[in-house]
Amino acid sequence: MRLEGKRAVVTGASGGIGRATALALAREGADLVVHYGRSHAAAEEVAEEIRALGRRATTISADMADAAAIQRLVEEAERALGGLDVWMNIAGADILTGEGGMLSPPQKLERVIEVDLRGSVLCSWAVAERMLRQGSGCIVNMSWDHDAAGTEGVIAEAFSATKGGVEAFSRNLARRVAPTVRVNVVAPGWIETAYGAGIDRGLYERVASSIPLRRWGTPEDVANAALYLASDEAGYITGQTIRIDGGKVMG
């Protein structure tokens, strides 16, 4: 899945799934803009890893809940790369750990709507406009497997409402911008990010045993699916969602 010379942006690329995705794209030949929110040092580390692979990398910070910051991000990324071939909206609000975990349920809902849904929509609109003028491009948005499978809990309900909106938006956008631009979605299930690393070991094992493939996914599992959607091998795929969940969606 070579992406030699492709110009790609990954939001939320300073860690977790975003970091794994940025590095996967670079290994296949893409030049990158590494977007981050507040983790400047971590973003620079990712950029250095990309440069060590022989690719160009620029770091840009932007608050994905701020419409003006999103517009600035798109403009700066386009200037830095000389065009936009691949855009991946991986950034998401953390409402499970740290300060985000202390928010009330209504505050958590507001935060994920601002960042995960509204941020993805605004990024996609701005990027799609440029890709249409350019004559080609690919957008990959991030959803969540549980919006289809369903799971208990107020926080899960907030995530599902938001991520279900990302999927519905992406299908509609894919129809509007075809055949010039492809728009697809990756929907991870239980992935070993900061949340998975910090939970009770008993719960961790129960989750793993409930998954047909009997393990949690890794950021690289998600990155590989996103990489495929960005590649020419996926040139006949648009408006689709790939669920990276080890078969959990089967029930």
DAKALIN-V519057 format. One record per pair of residues at least 24 apart in sequence whose ideal C-beta (glycine too) atoms are under 7 Angstrom apart, sorted by the first residue. I is the first residue (numbers start at 1). GAP is how many residues later the second one is. Records with the same first field share a line. If there is no record, write none. Layout:
BEGIN
I: GAP + GAP
END
This chain:
BEGIN
1: 27 + 226 + 227 + 230 + 232
2: 26 + 27
3: 25 + 26 + 27 + 227 + 228
4: 25
5: 24
6: 24 + 79 + 80
7: 24 + 74 + 75 + 76 + 77 + 78
8: 24 + 77 + 78
9: 24 + 26 + 68 + 75 + 78 + 79
10: 24 + 25 + 78 + 80
11: 24 + 53 + 77 + 78 + 79 + 80 + 112
12: 78 + 79 + 80
13: 30 + 33 + 77
14: 25 + 28 + 29 + 32
15: 24 + 27
16: 177 + 178 + 203
17: 73 + 171 + 174 + 176 + 202 + 205 + 206
18: 72 + 73
19: 27 + 200
20: 199 + 200 + 202 + 203
21: 67 + 69 + 202 + 205
22: 24 + 28
23: 26 + 27
24: 199 + 200 + 203
25: 61 + 202 + 205
26: 24 + 27 + 29
27: 26
28: 199
30: 25 + 56
31: 24 + 25 + 50
32: 25
33: 25 + 27 + 44 + 47 + 48
34: 25
35: 25 + 27 + 38 + 56
36: 25
37: 24 + 26 + 27 + 54
64: 27 + 51 + 55
65: 49 + 50 + 54
67: 55
70: 49 + 52 + 53 + 56
71: 55
74: 49 + 52 + 53
78: 52
83: 51
84: 43 + 46 + 47 + 53
85: 51 + 52 + 53
86: 52 + 144
87: 36 + 40 + 52
88: 52 + 138
89: 31 + 34 + 35 + 52 + 53
90: 52
91: 24 + 28
92: 24 + 50
95: 60
96: 99
97: 97 + 98 + 101
105: 49 + 50 + 53
108: 47 + 50
109: 49
112: 46 + 47 + 50
113: 49
116: 46 + 47 + 50
117: 45 + 48 + 49
120: 46
121: 48
124: 49
128: 45 + 49 + 53
131: 49 + 50
132: 45 + 48 + 49
135: 45
136: 44
137: 44
138: 43 + 44 + 92
139: 42 + 44
140: 44 + 46 + 86 + 89 + 90
141: 25 + 29 + 44
142: 24 + 44
143: 24 + 42 + 44 + 98
144: 43 + 44
145: 42 + 43 + 44 + 98 + 100 + 103 + 104
148: 101
149: 99 + 100
167: 74
171: 68
174: 64 + 65
175: 64
178: 60
182: 55 + 56
183: 55 + 56
184: 45 + 53 + 54 + 56
185: 56
186: 36 + 39 + 40 + 43 + 56 + 58
187: 54 + 55 + 56 + 57
188: 29 + 34 + 56 + 57
189: 28 + 54 + 55 + 56 + 57 + 59
190: 26 + 27 + 58
191: 25 + 26 + 27 + 28 + 31
192: 24 + 25 + 26
193: 26
211: 35 + 36 + 37
212: 34 + 35 + 38
213: 33 + 34
215: 31
217: 27 + 29
END
